[in-house]
Amino acid sequence: MREYGLHIGGQSVKTAKLADVTNKFTGEVFARICVGTADNVRDAVDVARDTQRIHPLTPTQIQAIFVRAADLIRARRQTIARTMALESGMTIKDALGEIERAIHTLVLSGEEAKRISGHVVPIQSTPGMENRMAFTIRVPVGVVGAITPFNAPFNNVCHKIAPAIAAGNAIVLKPAPATPLSALAFVEILEEAGLPAGFANIVTGDADVGAALLADQRIGFYSFTGSEKVGAIVKRDSGFRRVALELGNNSACIVCADADLELAAPLIVRGGYRKAGQVCVSVQRVYVHRSVAARLGDMLASHIAKLKVGDPLDPETDVGPLITAEKCVELLAWIDEAVSAGARIAAGGRRLDGNIIEPTLLVDASQSMSVVCKEVFGPVISLVPFGEIDEAIDAVNDSPYGLQSGIFTTNIDVAFKAARRLNVGGVNINETSNTRGDIMPYGGVKHSGFGREGPYYAIREMTDERLVMINHQEQ
């Protein structure tokens, strides 16, 4: 069985402690990964800081490296997808889709590296400063610290590393303990494509590694994707340093009486059950107008019946396992609670072998049920009927979270009303909450966090704005 080390300064670094990497469908151990320590984090930051200071890359060099890396990823996508499916439980279909997105993210980041710029400040308009000129430049923060989740083990890693390097930084990244191999594969490809050793470093491990990252004052910016609980710790312990937090959500969609249900139904099913619902913008709550609730429920159940559930390595599988057995137990308890409170199971609702919960549809759900008011992070969609659009908008906003929402309507006035009033980071019209393009500014409000991903926006987060002013005297 292969044992993997940390990746620091281009070298595989072994440690005294090893952790198992399991096949999330069968539970079998298929690899072992070294567990890092605070000393390893210190060493990684040492290397990252020195590399960034001593060997800066030009924008043209960065773009060329990213283009070569994209080509290597494309050539190896089947191998990478298999690793992703094994360690995360996502289907081969979903893994291949994520790899294509990562390629796009790399290319976008390379392009943005060449477009980093400031702006002219009309300082001469200030009385007494008529002979001055001023402009801003954007400068790298130096070293970025990043922590990524299990559910997007390749593209989310790319969204941290590629913009950080494009901005002129080096990075130390801690991947999720359950899915370290995809992150290692990504960095190894970057270095094969020409990225000098030391710019991208991986320290695998548990919460102690994350704490050591936060404690290192040489890190100038933190980018975290994960739970609300850990996000609060990152915000607390980062001190005066800036952070970007992409946290939880209980994503909602509104389906109006005039909606095109033939358009909405397959998108909702795809948006709710992709990656077994383990996506922060997965469709969880669907507020549907009472006049079309029964029809939409029937249409969704029909689409759900066509989904293939099982081994994620099977190219025909649509829905694979959850990340842990404990999550299965929690979800089943929430489903039972909803049924006891008056909801009805229209599809699914059972646990299968291999930590799989059937794609589940609950109808006649209500706002107080855990499947509605909490973050499910699993393959469960709940339909909640409404009468007036204001009622639906208020229900969406009645949540501590606010990442993305969707609305299906053919009324442009209703669409823009929702866009203005929904208290979320992104509103998708005639799309679900799950719709995301990697070029978009992506992030939330309230307990869903703050800061934005997407290469252009992440680069702005990972650089500081610096004013340059010139006092020039006419001769």
N, C-alpha and C positions, 0 to 999 in steps of 0.2 A: 504494500500500500504506500502510495506516495506521500511524503511529508513536505510541506511547504513552509518556507521561512518568511520573515518580514522582508520588506524591500526598502533598503536604505542606501542611498548613494549608489544605486545601480547594482547592489550586491544582495544576495539572499542571506539574511541574518537569522541564525538559529538561536533558540532560547531553550531554557531548561524545561518549560512547561508546554505541553501539546494539548490541543482540543480536537474533538472529532468534528468532521464535516459529514453530515448525513444526507442520504437520499430522502427527500421530504415525502416521497410517496411510499417507499418500502420501509423506511426507518433504518436501512443498512448504512454502516459507516463506509465511505468510499475514499476518504482522504483524511489527512490530519494536518492541522495548521498550528504553527508556533504562536504562543500567547505572549504578547509584548509586555514590557514593564515601563515604569516611569523613566528608567535609564535609557531605554530604547527610544522613547519619545524625545528625550533631551538630545540624544545622538542625532535623531532625524532632523530636529530643528537646527542643530549645529550645521549639518550638511546643507539643509535647505537655505539657511541664511547666507552661508559662505558662497554657495553656488550662485544665488541670486545676485550677490554683490560683485563677485569676481568675474562671472561669465554671463553677462547680460546678452539676451538674444535680440536680434532686430525683428521688426514685424514681418519682413519678407522671409526670414529664416523660420519664424513660427508658422507662418502660413504653409510653407513648403513641407515642414515636418507633419503638420496636421493632414495635409493632402495625402502624403505617403502613408500615414497611419490609417486614414480612411480606406485606402486601397487594400492595405493588409487586413483590416477588419472585414472588408467585403469578401476577400478571398478565403477567410477562415470562419465565416459566419456560422457554418454548420457545427464546427467544433465548439465555438464559443457558445452557441445556442444550447448544445447538449450540456455543457457545464452549468449554464444558467438554470436549465430545467432540473438538473440533478439537485443543485444546492438550494434553489428557491422554491421548487415545486411548480413554477409557472410552466405553461405548455410550450412545446416547441414553436407553435404558431405565435404565441405572445413573445417568446424570446427572439424570434427572427424579426418581429415587428419592432422590438426595442432596439435591436442592433441597427436596423435601418435608421431609426431615429438618432442613435448615437453617431452614426456616420454624418448625418445632417448637422448635428450639434457641433461636431468637430470642424466641418467645413465652414459653418457660420462663424465659429470662434476664430478661425484663421482669417476670415474676411474682416471681422471686427477688429482684429489686432492692427490692421493697417488703417483703421478709421478713427482711432482714439485721438481726440482733439479737445481743446478748450474753446474759449470764445473771447471776443474782444469786449472789454469793459469801457464804456464811454466816459472815462474818468475826467476828460477835458471839460465835461459839462459841469463839473463841480467848481464853484467859485474859488479862485486861488490855485487851481490845479490845471490851468489852461495849457501849460507846457509839458504836461505829463501824458504818457501813453500807458495803457494797462491791458493785460490779457491774462487768461488763465491757462494752465496746463494741467493734465492729469498725470499723477505719478503713482507707481505701484506702492502698495502698503508694505511689501517686503516678503513676509511669509504668511500664507493663509493656512488656517487649520480647518479641517472639514470632517464631518461625521455623516455617514450615509446609511440608509435603511436597507432592509432585506428585499423589499418588493420591487425595486428597480436597480438591480445590482450592477448593471453595466451603464445604462444611459444616465442614471443619477450620478454615478461616479464621474462620467464624462462632463456633466453639467457643473461639477465642482472643479475638476482639474483643468479642463480646456480653457474656460474663461480666466482662471487664475493665472495660467501661463501666458495667455494672450495679453493679459494686463501687465505682464512683466514681473510677476511674482514667482516664487517657488511655493510648494504646497506639501503639507503633511496630512494624510488622510487616514481616518479610522473607518473601515467598512463594518457593516453589521457582522457580528460574530457568526451568524448562520450562513452568510454568503460572502466569504472573503476571496474566493478564487476568481470570480469575475473581475474584481478590482485589480488583482495581481495581473491577470491577463491583459487588462487595458493598459496598465503602466508598462509592462514588458513590450507591448506592441509600440507604444510611443517611443521608447528608447531604441527599439529596432529601427524605427522610422527616422532616427537621428536626434531625438531629444537628449541632450547631455545628461548624464547621471547626476542625480541630486536635485533636479527640478521637481520631480514627482516621487514622493516617498510614501510607503504604506506601512503603518504599524497596526497589526491586527491585535485583537484582545477584547477585554470586557470593559466595565465601567471605569476601572482604574486607569486605563489608557486614555479614556475621554477626560477624566479628571486631570491627568497630567498635561494633556493638551491645553486645557483651560488655565492651568496654573502657570504655564510658560509665558512670561511677559514679552518674549520676543515675537510672538505671533501677533500680527497686526489686525487680523480680521478673522471672524469665524463664520462658517457657513454650515448650518445644521438642518437636516431633514429627518424627522422622526416624531416621537410622541410629544404631546403637550407637556407631560410631566418632566421629561428630560429637557425640553426646550426652555422651561422656566429655570432650570438649573444653569443652562448655558447663559441665559440672559443675566442671571444673578452673579455668576462667577467670572464673567468676562470683564467686569469692571468698566473702565472708561473706553474699552475697545469696542468697535462696532461689530454687530452680528447681523446675519440674515437667518431668519427662522421660518421654515416651511413645515407646519405642524399638522394637527388632525383636522377632521371635518366630518360632518354628517350631511353629505351633499344632497341637494334637493333639485328637483325639476318640477315645473308647473306645466300642466297640460290643460289648455283652455278648451272651451266648448267648440271653438272654430278650428282647432288644431287639425293638421293633416295626420291622422292616426296611422296611416300606412307608412308615413315617414318616421313618426315618433316611435312606434313599437319596436322595430328592429334596433334602432339606435339606443333605446332604453335598455333592451336586453344585452346588447353588446357593452354598454356603459356600466351595467350593474354586475356582470359576471366575468368580464375580462380579468385575468389574473385572480380568479375566484373571489372577486370583489375586494382584493387586498390592494387598493389604490386609494389615495387620500381624496380623490375626486370621483370615486365610484358612485354611481347612482344608488342612493339609499332610500331617500324619501321622494315619493312622487305625489304631488298634490294635483288631483285630477277633478275637473268639473263634474258634478253629479250627473249631468245629462249624458256624459260619455264614459263614466267610470266602469260600468258593466262591460261595455264593448271593448274598452282598452284592456281590462283585466283578461277577457277571453283571448284577445290578440296576443298579449304577452305570454299567457299560458301556452298558447299554440307554438310560439317561437321557442319558448323554454323547452318544450317537449322534443325539439329537434337537436338540442345541444347534446354532444357526446361528453360524458363525464368519465374520468379515469386516469390512466397512466399518462403523465405529461410528456413522456418520451414518444408516445404514439402521435404521429403527425396529424391524425384525425381528431384528437382530443381537443375539446373546447374549454373545459373546466377541470382543473387539477386540484390538488390538496391544499389545505390551509397549512400555515407554517408550523403549527404545533398541535398536539392533541388537546392541550389545555384550551386553546382557542375554540376548538370544536365543542367542547363541553360548555363554554360560556355562551356560544351562539345558540345551541340547542335550548339552554335555559331561557334565553331571551325570547326565542320563538314560542316556547311553552307559555311564558308569561303573557305574550301578546294574545295568544289564543284564549287563555283564561280570562283576559280582559275584553274579549269580544271580537278580535280579529279572526279571520278565516284563512286557512292555508289553501291557496289555489294551485300551487305547484310545489313540489319538493317537500322540504321539511324534515328529511331523515339524514342520519349519518351513515356513510358507506365505509368500506375498507380504505385504509391508507389516508386517514385524516381528511376525508372528503365529506363535505356537507353538500347535499343536492342543491342545485340552484333553486332558491326558495322565493315564492311570491306570496305575500300576505295582502289580503284585501280588507277593507273596512278597518284599517288601523287608525290610531288616534295619537295625538301629540304627546301624551304622557308616557307612552310605551317606550321601553328601552331601545327597541329596534328603530324608533323614530328620533328620540331626543338624545341618544348617545351615539358614539361612533361605532358602527357595526364592524367594519373592516372584514367583511366576509360576503358570501354570495346570497344576500338577503335584500330584496326590494319590498318596500311597503307602500301600498296605495292608500292615500288619505283623501277622502272626498271634500270638495269645497263648493261654495255657492257663488261668491263674488270675488273678483280678482284681488281686491284689497285684503280680503280674508286670507287668500293664499300667500300674498306677499308678506303679510304680518306673520304668518306661520313659518315661512322660510326664515325670516329674521329672528324668530323666537328660538334662538340657539346661541350658545357661546361661541360657535364657530362661524367662519365666513371666508371660505376659500373660493369656490366657484359654484355657480348655479346655472341651470338651463331653463328656458321657457319655450313652449311650442304654441304658436299662435299665428294667424294670418292677418291680424290687426296690428298695423304699424304703431298706432297710438298706444295700445296695450304693451307692445314690445318695448317701446321707449319709456313708458311708465315704469316697467319692471327694471329696465336698465338703470334708471335714476334712483329707484327706491330700494332695490335689493342691496343689503349691506354685506357685500362680498367683494373679493378681489377681482372677479371676472364674471360677466354675464354672457352666456351663449344663447343666441336667439335661433330657434329651430335647430338646436343642437342640445346635447345633454351636458351636465356638469363635467362629464368625463372627457370632453373634447379639448385637446391641447395640441398646439403646434409649438415646436421647440424654439421658434423665433419670437414667440409671444412673451410679454412681461407676465410672469407667473408667480403668484403669491397671494396671501390672504390678509384679512383683517381680524380683529378681535383675537380669540384664542387660536386662530389658525396661523398666527405669526405676523411677520412683517419683513420687508425687503423683497426683492424680486429676482427670479431666475430668468433664463433666456440670455444668450451670450452678450448682447449689447447691454442689457440691464445689469447682469452680474458683473461685467467689467467695470461699470460705474460704481457698483458696490465695493469692488475690490481695488479701487484706486482712490487717492485723495486729490481733491481740487486745490491747486496752489496758485495764488495770485502773483503775477510778475508786473511790477510797475517801473517805468523808466522816467526819470526826470531829465529831459533833454533841453538844452539851452541853445537858442538860436545865436549864431556867430555874427 
